[in-house]
């Protein structure tokens, strides 16, 4: 089994997800099937351009956080309803 060759665009996109979007290296590593060591190496090589773009990408981060907040709020509400339902049955 040989060493996989990843394109420059693939490497930049992976670094972008870590540096700009704030995803953890472990998550990106598992999702893309790349070792964490390779990702850290790519971050050294391509990190300068990504970190410059990160200062401009605040709107995307805000949208991501709003979606996450909405999902968490929905999950909380479902759990509250379930707890009330089971508490009513326990009486």
C-alpha positions as CSV (number, residue, x, y, z in Angstrom):
1,X,0.0,0.0,0.0
2,X,1.6,3.2,-1.1
3,X,1.5,6.7,0.4
4,X,-1.5,8.7,-0.8
5,X,-0.8,11.9,-2.7
6,X,-3.2,14.7,-1.9
7,X,-3.6,17.7,-4.1
8,X,-2.5,21.2,-3.0
9,X,-6.2,22.3,-3.0
10,X,-7.1,19.4,-0.8
11,X,-4.4,20.3,1.7
12,X,-5.4,24.0,1.7
13,X,-9.0,23.1,2.2
14,X,-8.1,20.9,5.2
15,X,-6.0,23.6,6.7
16,X,-8.8,26.1,6.1
17,X,-11.2,24.0,8.0
18,X,-8.9,23.9,11.0
19,X,-7.5,27.5,10.9
20,X,-10.5,29.4,9.8
21,X,-13.6,27.4,10.7
22,X,-12.1,26.2,14.0
23,X,-12.7,22.5,13.6
24,X,-10.4,20.3,15.8
25,X,-7.5,18.6,14.1
26,X,-8.7,15.2,15.3
27,X,-12.1,15.7,13.8
28,X,-10.7,16.7,10.4
29,X,-8.3,13.9,10.5
30,X,-11.0,11.3,11.0
31,X,-13.4,12.9,8.5
32,X,-10.8,13.1,5.7
33,X,-8.8,10.0,6.5
34,X,-5.5,11.9,7.0
35,X,-3.1,11.4,9.9
36,X,-3.0,14.3,12.4
37,X,0.7,14.5,11.8
38,X,0.1,15.3,8.1
39,X,-2.4,17.9,9.0
40,X,0.0,19.7,11.4
41,X,2.7,19.5,8.7
42,X,0.3,21.1,6.2
43,X,-0.7,23.7,8.7
44,X,3.0,24.8,8.9
45,X,3.2,24.9,5.1
46,X,-0.2,26.5,4.3
47,X,-1.1,28.1,7.6
48,X,0.0,31.6,6.8
49,X,-2.5,32.2,4.0
50,X,-5.3,30.6,6.1
51,X,-4.6,32.7,9.1
52,X,-4.8,35.8,7.1
53,X,-8.2,34.8,5.7
54,X,-9.5,33.9,9.2
55,X,-9.7,37.6,10.2
56,X,-12.2,38.1,7.3
57,X,-14.3,35.0,7.9
58,X,-16.2,36.2,11.0
59,X,-19.5,36.2,9.2
60,X,-19.2,32.5,8.3
61,X,-18.3,31.7,11.9
62,X,-21.3,33.7,13.2
63,X,-23.6,31.7,10.8
64,X,-22.1,28.4,12.0
65,X,-22.5,29.4,15.7
66,X,-26.1,30.5,15.1
67,X,-26.9,27.1,13.5
68,X,-25.3,25.3,16.3
69,X,-27.2,27.3,18.9
70,X,-30.5,26.7,17.2
71,X,-29.8,22.9,17.1
72,X,-28.8,22.8,20.8
73,X,-31.8,24.9,21.8
74,X,-34.1,22.4,19.9
75,X,-32.4,19.4,21.6
76,X,-32.8,21.1,25.0
77,X,-36.5,21.7,24.3
78,X,-37.1,18.1,23.3
79,X,-35.4,16.8,26.4
80,X,-37.5,19.2,28.6
81,X,-40.7,17.9,27.0
82,X,-39.6,14.3,27.5
83,X,-38.6,14.9,31.1
84,X,-42.0,16.5,31.8
85,X,-43.8,13.6,30.0
86,X,-42.0,10.9,32.1
87,X,-42.4,12.8,35.3
88,X,-46.1,13.0,34.7
89,X,-46.3,9.2,34.2
90,X,-44.3,8.5,37.3
91,X,-46.9,10.2,39.6
